[in-house]
Amino acid sequence: MKPLIALALLPALAAAQTPHLSQTGGSTSGTTTWSIDAAPSELYGIVLSTTEASSQIFPGVFLDVALTDLALTFSLPGFVGTTDASGTASASIHLASPALAGLLISSQALTGPNFDAPSNLVRVTLADSGTFSASLHQPTLPIVGGAAISDAQGNIVFAGGSGPLAQRFLTDREEFENAGITFGTGLLAQATGLADGRVLFTGGFDLAGKPTADSAVYDPISETTLSISMGKKRAGHQASLMADGRVLITGGFSDLSVDLAAILADPLQALAIFQSLLNSTEFFNPATDTFSSGPNMLEARALHSSTAMANGQVLVAGGMSLIPIVSIPTISSTAYTYDPLLGIFGLPSFFSGPRLMHSAVLQSDGSVLMAGGLSIDLADFITSGDLTKIKVGTLDDIQRYTAGFFGGSFSGVGTMAESRAAAGMALTSSGDVLITGGLHMALSADLTALDFGLTASSDLYTQGSGSVATGSMANPRIFPVLVNLPDGSLMVIGGGPLDAEIYQP
């Protein structure tokens, strides 16, 4: 009996519930799984195809995929069956052929008893593990930064990085669409996804090139933006979503005016930029959409990292800083944790190698991984006023912070294949950490030779095993945005190139 006839003869007992289809995996050396969410104990079929076309499967019932590969539905185990008592079912294919890289598989599901309500269309482009490939479709406008948050349907909303236009990435279809008008962030601003699905924008440079207190909250559901203001002007600050739903905003510059004439007359005047560093903090409360003052940090800082931890605390580390009491400019090698129960920053923890513009991410075991960064040694310059005494370079080491009862501690856990600062960093679906892009820099002692460039290379860190080089992006990126997608892959966007790339773990 032909497959279409077999489906048509199934009994029509009740009106069908429109099923939802999702997919995970996509590696040419792993397992790709399709999952259905439908009515309990309902017959289903998942149709796979390498071609998309409007296809009539029953009178008045059309699919978006061609039926040329329909035999796969009936020959592959699990692609025809009955949903369980909760209305779910899944089917998998194990792939083991690099030759399949780049193959687009489109799919839809039908469920009984009437098979008259096809599911959403799902696309997956197969890729080799450990490689980057271009997204099937690209943003309508370049996305250079901002925030990325998941909506209730598992799609990704990008806001703040395309000027006043927000964009939504439809993860099932690998397509972008407009998501309304919002707040365009400036340089050295922060965009933070809130627990309620909205996005908070804070500070950065205004149109006059000065740090601003301007802030806004964007709601991707209503596509509306609420303009508000912080207590202080900030650029180069950090903002972290805490476990209680509030956002902790730390440090930054209050001013970045540069007097070139004064610096030419006296190079030490270049250090005046450190005097605009802030040690103040603020909280944003999404319940009231208001800011309030927080406790001061012992050290003023900017271009640092701020990582919310599983224990509710926030780790603030590195950056440009001032040595407390004496206010001597320095690059910080200290970290402090903010404890929301006590309302204070604790005792300092020290890591190896002062740094700014480094990357940090929370790992699944509760520790914080911190990688790379830019190192600037000012000690000899401060004592001599001689610009040639400044030592500049990027770092290749990886530090791990582990919280403790009386404060946490750092330990070195490996090195990257290439030194980098301003890199993207994210936890993968397998629990590893991807570190990608950024810049590398080395300045000779006499200031006559500068090794500087952006990089497309990547490292993959595995807890207990260290870091190894993994695939490279198509183009170099600085401060790229990394986003976990529902299928287990990672999207990399912004940082220079206009396109979006997807990393297959």
C-alpha positions in Angstrom: 0.0 0.0 0.0 1.3 3.5 -0.9 2.3 5.8 2.0 -0.3 8.5 1.2 -3.1 5.9 0.9 -2.0 4.3 4.2 -2.3 7.7 6.0 -5.6 8.5 4.3 -7.2 5.3 5.5 -6.4 6.0 9.2 -9.7 6.6 11.1 -10.9 10.1 11.6 -12.0 10.0 15.3 -11.7 13.7 16.3 -10.5 17.0 15.2 -6.7 17.2 15.0 -4.6 19.4 17.3 -2.0 21.4 15.4 1.3 19.8 16.4 4.6 21.6 17.1 7.8 20.2 15.7 11.3 21.0 17.0 14.8 19.7 16.2 18.1 19.3 18.1 21.5 18.3 16.8 22.7 18.7 13.3 26.2 17.4 13.4 27.4 15.2 10.5 29.0 13.0 13.1 26.2 12.9 15.7 22.5 12.4 16.2 19.8 14.7 14.9 16.5 14.4 16.7 13.0 15.7 15.7 10.4 16.0 18.5 6.6 16.5 18.4 4.4 18.1 20.9 0.7 17.2 20.1 -2.4 15.6 21.6 -1.9 12.5 23.8 -1.9 9.0 22.1 -2.2 10.5 18.6 -0.9 9.1 15.4 1.9 11.1 13.8 4.2 11.2 10.8 7.3 13.4 10.3 8.0 14.2 6.7 11.7 15.0 5.8 12.8 16.5 2.5 15.8 18.2 1.0 13.5 20.4 -1.1 10.9 22.9 -0.1 7.8 23.2 -2.3 4.0 23.6 -1.7 2.7 20.0 -1.8 -0.8 18.8 -1.4 -0.8 15.7 0.8 -4.6 15.4 1.1 -7.4 17.5 -0.5 -7.0 21.0 1.0 -4.0 20.0 3.1 -0.6 21.4 2.0 2.9 21.0 3.2 5.8 23.3 2.7 8.2 20.4 1.8 8.4 18.4 -1.3 7.1 14.8 -1.1 10.0 13.3 -3.1 11.6 11.9 0.0 8.3 10.8 1.7 9.5 7.2 1.7 12.0 8.2 4.5 9.0 8.9 6.8 7.9 5.2 6.6 11.3 3.6 6.4 13.1 5.4 9.3 12.3 4.1 12.8 10.2 6.4 14.9 9.2 8.8 12.1 5.7 7.3 12.1 4.1 6.3 15.4 1.9 7.3 18.2 2.5 10.1 20.8 2.7 9.1 24.4 0.3 10.0 27.2 1.8 13.5 27.4 1.4 14.1 23.7 5.1 13.9 22.8 7.2 11.7 20.6 10.7 11.9 19.0 12.6 10.3 16.2 16.4 10.4 15.5 18.9 9.8 12.7 22.5 9.1 13.5 24.8 10.6 10.9 28.4 9.7 10.3 29.4 11.3 7.0 31.2 14.6 6.6 30.0 14.6 3.0 26.6 15.7 4.3 27.9 19.0 5.6 25.9 21.8 4.1 22.8 19.7 3.3 19.6 21.4 4.2 16.9 19.1 5.6 13.4 20.6 5.9 10.6 18.9 7.9 7.0 19.0 9.0 4.8 16.8 11.0 1.2 15.6 10.6 -0.9 14.1 13.3 -4.1 12.2 13.3 -6.9 11.5 13.3 -7.6 13.8 10.4 -4.0 14.8 9.4 -5.4 18.2 8.3 -3.2 20.5 10.5 0.5 20.4 9.5 3.0 21.5 12.0 5.5 24.4 11.7 8.3 24.1 9.2 11.7 23.2 10.7 15.0 23.5 8.9 18.4 22.2 9.8 21.6 22.7 7.9 24.0 19.8 8.7 27.5 20.8 9.7 30.7 19.2 10.9 31.2 19.3 14.7 33.6 22.0 15.8 33.0 24.2 12.7 31.2 27.5 11.9 28.8 28.0 8.9 26.7 30.8 7.7 23.2 31.0 9.0 20.6 30.0 6.3 19.2 33.5 6.3 20.8 36.8 7.4 19.6 39.9 9.4 17.8 42.5 7.5 20.1 45.1 9.1 23.5 44.5 10.6 23.5 43.5 14.3 26.7 45.0 15.9 26.0 44.2 19.6 23.2 44.7 22.1 21.3 42.0 23.8 19.8 38.7 22.7 16.9 37.1 24.6 14.7 34.1 24.1 11.0 34.5 23.8 8.3 32.1 24.8 8.4 30.3 21.5 12.2 29.7 21.7 13.0 32.5 19.1 15.8 35.0 19.7 15.1 38.7 19.9 18.1 41.0 19.2 17.7 44.5 20.5 20.0 47.5 20.7 22.5 46.3 18.2 20.8 47.5 15.0 20.1 51.1 16.0 16.4 51.6 16.9 15.2 48.4 15.1 14.9 45.1 17.0 15.1 41.9 15.1 13.8 38.4 15.8 15.5 35.2 14.7 13.0 32.4 14.1 15.0 29.4 15.2 12.9 26.7 13.5 13.3 28.4 10.1 16.6 30.2 10.5 15.0 33.4 9.4 15.1 37.0 10.7 12.1 39.3 10.9 11.6 42.8 12.3 10.6 43.0 16.0 9.6 46.6 16.4 11.3 49.9 17.2 13.4 50.2 20.3 16.4 51.9 21.8 19.7 51.9 19.9 22.7 51.5 22.2 25.9 53.6 21.9 29.5 52.6 22.3 30.4 51.0 25.7 26.7 50.7 26.6 25.1 47.6 28.2 22.1 45.6 27.1 20.7 43.1 29.6 18.0 40.5 29.2 15.6 40.6 32.1 13.8 37.6 33.7 10.4 38.9 32.5 11.6 38.8 28.8 12.3 42.5 28.4 15.6 44.1 27.7 17.3 46.8 29.8 19.6 49.3 28.1 22.0 51.4 30.2 24.4 54.2 29.5 27.2 54.3 27.0 28.2 57.3 24.9 25.6 59.8 23.7 25.6 61.6 20.3 28.1 64.1 21.7 30.5 61.4 22.6 30.0 61.8 26.4 28.9 59.1 28.9 25.2 59.2 29.5 22.7 58.2 32.1 20.0 57.5 29.5 18.5 54.1 29.8 15.4 52.3 28.4 13.4 49.1 28.8 12.2 47.3 25.7 9.3 44.9 25.7 9.5 42.6 22.6 5.9 41.3 23.1 4.2 44.7 23.0 7.2 46.2 20.9 7.2 49.2 23.2 10.1 51.1 24.8 10.1 52.9 28.2 12.8 55.6 28.6 14.2 56.0 32.1 17.5 57.3 33.6 20.2 55.9 35.8 21.5 57.8 38.8 24.9 58.4 37.2 26.3 58.8 33.7 28.2 55.6 32.8 30.1 54.2 29.9 32.3 51.0 30.0 30.3 49.8 33.0 28.8 46.3 33.5 25.3 45.1 34.2 24.4 41.7 35.5 21.0 40.0 36.0 20.9 38.7 39.6 18.9 35.7 40.8 16.3 37.9 42.5 15.5 39.6 39.1 17.3 42.8 39.8 20.2 44.1 37.7 23.4 45.1 39.3 25.2 47.9 37.5 28.9 48.5 38.4 31.5 51.1 37.7 32.3 52.7 34.3 33.6 56.1 33.2 31.8 59.3 34.2 33.7 61.2 31.6 36.2 60.4 28.8 37.4 63.9 27.8 40.9 63.8 26.3 43.1 66.9 26.1 45.6 66.1 23.4 47.5 69.3 23.9 48.0 68.7 27.6 49.1 65.1 26.9 51.7 66.3 24.3 53.0 68.7 26.8 53.0 66.2 29.7 52.4 62.5 28.8 51.3 61.8 32.4 48.2 63.8 31.7 47.0 60.7 29.8 46.4 59.2 33.2 43.6 61.7 33.9 41.2 59.3 32.2 41.5 57.0 35.3 40.2 59.8 37.5 36.8 59.5 35.9 36.4 55.9 36.9 33.4 55.2 39.1 33.3 53.0 42.2 29.5 53.4 42.5 26.9 50.8 41.8 23.2 50.9 41.0 20.3 48.5 41.0 17.5 48.3 38.5 14.3 46.8 39.8 12.1 45.5 36.9 9.1 45.3 39.3 9.0 49.1 39.5 11.2 50.0 36.5 13.4 52.2 38.7 17.0 52.6 39.6 18.4 52.9 43.2 21.8 53.4 44.6 23.9 50.3 45.5 27.0 50.0 47.7 30.3 51.5 46.6 33.0 49.1 45.4 36.4 49.4 47.2 38.0 49.9 43.8 36.7 52.1 41.0 36.8 50.3 37.7 35.7 50.1 34.0 36.0 47.7 31.2 35.8 44.9 33.8 33.7 41.7 33.9 30.6 41.1 36.0 29.2 37.5 36.3 26.1 36.5 38.1 26.7 33.2 39.9 24.4 30.3 40.9 24.7 31.2 44.6 23.1 34.6 44.0 26.3 36.5 44.2 27.9 38.6 41.5 31.6 38.4 40.7 33.2 41.7 39.5 36.7 41.3 38.2 39.6 43.2 36.5 39.4 46.3 34.4 40.9 49.7 34.6 41.2 50.7 38.2 42.6 53.0 40.9 44.6 51.6 43.8 42.5 52.3 46.9 43.4 55.2 49.2 46.4 56.4 47.0 44.3 56.5 43.8 47.2 55.4 41.6 46.1 54.2 38.1 46.4 50.5 37.5 45.0 47.6 35.7 43.2 45.4 38.2 44.1 41.8 39.2 41.4 41.7 41.9 37.9 40.5 42.0 35.1 41.0 44.5 31.8 39.3 45.0 28.6 41.2 45.8 26.4 39.3 48.3 22.8 40.4 48.0 22.0 38.8 51.5 24.5 41.1 53.2 24.2 43.9 50.7 28.0 44.4 50.5 31.1 43.5 48.4 33.3 40.9 50.2 37.0 40.6 50.5 39.2 40.7 47.4 40.3 37.6 45.5 43.4 37.8 43.4 44.1 36.3 40.0 47.3 36.0 37.9 47.8 38.8 35.4 46.0 42.2 35.6 43.6 42.6 32.7 40.7 44.5 31.1 38.4 43.6 28.2 38.6 40.0 29.2 35.8 37.4 28.8 34.0 35.6 31.6 31.2 33.0 31.8 29.4 31.0 34.5 30.0 27.2 34.1 27.5 24.5 34.9 29.3 23.6 38.1 28.9 27.1 39.5 32.5 28.2 38.9 33.3 31.2 36.7 35.7 30.9 33.8 37.7 34.0 32.8 39.8 34.1 29.7 42.3 36.4 28.0 42.1 40.2 28.2 44.4 43.2 27.5 47.3 43.7 29.9 48.8 47.2 30.4 51.7 47.7 32.8 51.8 51.4 33.8 54.2 51.2 36.7 57.4 52.4 34.9 55.5 55.0 32.9 54.0 56.5 36.1 57.5 56.9 37.7 59.3 58.1 34.6 56.7 59.9 32.4 58.3 58.1 29.5 55.6 56.6 27.1 58.1 54.0 25.9 57.9 52.4 29.4 54.3 51.3 28.9 54.0 47.5 28.4 50.9 46.4 26.4 49.8 42.9 25.3 47.0 40.5 25.2 46.8 37.4 27.4 46.3 33.7 26.5 45.6 32.3 29.9 42.3 30.9 31.4 41.5 31.5 35.0 38.8 29.7 37.0 37.1 31.2 40.0 35.6 28.9 42.7 33.4 30.3 45.4 34.3 29.5 49.0 32.8 30.0 52.5 35.3 32.7 53.4 35.6 34.1 49.8 36.6 32.4 46.6 39.9 31.8 44.8 41.3 31.7 41.3 43.4 29.1 39.7 45.0 28.8 36.2 43.3 26.0 34.2 45.0 26.3 30.8 46.0 28.5 27.9 44.4 29.3 24.6 46.0 28.7 21.2 46.1 32.4 20.7 46.1 35.4 23.0 42.9 37.5 22.7 40.9 40.3 24.3 37.4 41.5 23.6 36.4 38.0 22.6 33.0 36.3 22.7 32.5 33.5 25.3 29.6 31.2 26.0 28.8 27.8 27.5 27.9 25.2 24.8 25.1 22.6 25.1 27.7 20.0 26.1 29.0 22.1 29.0 32.2 23.1 27.2 33.1 26.8 26.8 33.6 28.4 23.4 35.9 31.4 23.2 36.0 33.1 19.8 37.2 36.2 18.0 38.6 39.3 19.7 41.9 41.2 19.1 45.5 40.4 19.8 48.1 43.0 20.5 51.8 43.2 21.5 53.8 46.4 21.7 57.6 46.3 21.7 59.5 47.8 24.6 60.7 50.8 22.5 57.2 51.4 21.0 58.6 50.9 17.5 56.8 47.7 16.7 53.1 46.9 17.2 51.6 43.6 16.5 47.9 44.2 16.3 45.0 42.5 14.6 41.5 41.0 14.9 41.1 37.3 14.9 38.6 34.7 13.7 40.1 31.9 15.6 38.4 30.0 18.5 39.2 27.9 21.5 37.1 25.3 23.2 37.6 24.8 26.9 36.6 21.5 28.6 36.5 21.3 32.4 39.4 19.2 33.6 41.0 18.9 30.2 41.9 22.5 29.3 41.6 24.4 26.1 42.1 23.3 22.4 41.8 25.2 19.2 38.5 24.6 17.4 37.1 25.9 14.1 37.5 29.5 13.0 34.8 31.9 12.0 34.6 33.1 8.4 35.6 36.6 9.5 37.3 38.2 12.5 35.0 39.7 15.2 35.5 41.9 18.2 33.0 41.8 21.1 30.8 39.4 19.2 27.4 38.3 20.6 27.1 34.6 21.3 23.6 33.0 21.6 22.6 29.5 22.5 20.0 28.2 20.0 17.4 25.6 20.9 18.9 22.9 18.7 22.2 22.9 20.7 24.2 25.1 18.4 25.6 28.6 19.0 25.0 31.7 16.9 27.8 34.3 16.6 26.8 37.7 15.4 28.1 41.3 15.4 31.6 42.4 16.1 32.3 43.7 12.6 30.9 41.3 10.0 27.3 41.8 9.0 26.5 38.1 8.7 25.5 35.6 11.3 27.4 32.4 11.8 26.4 29.2 13.6 28.9 27.0 15.5 28.1 23.3 15.7 29.5 21.8 19.0 
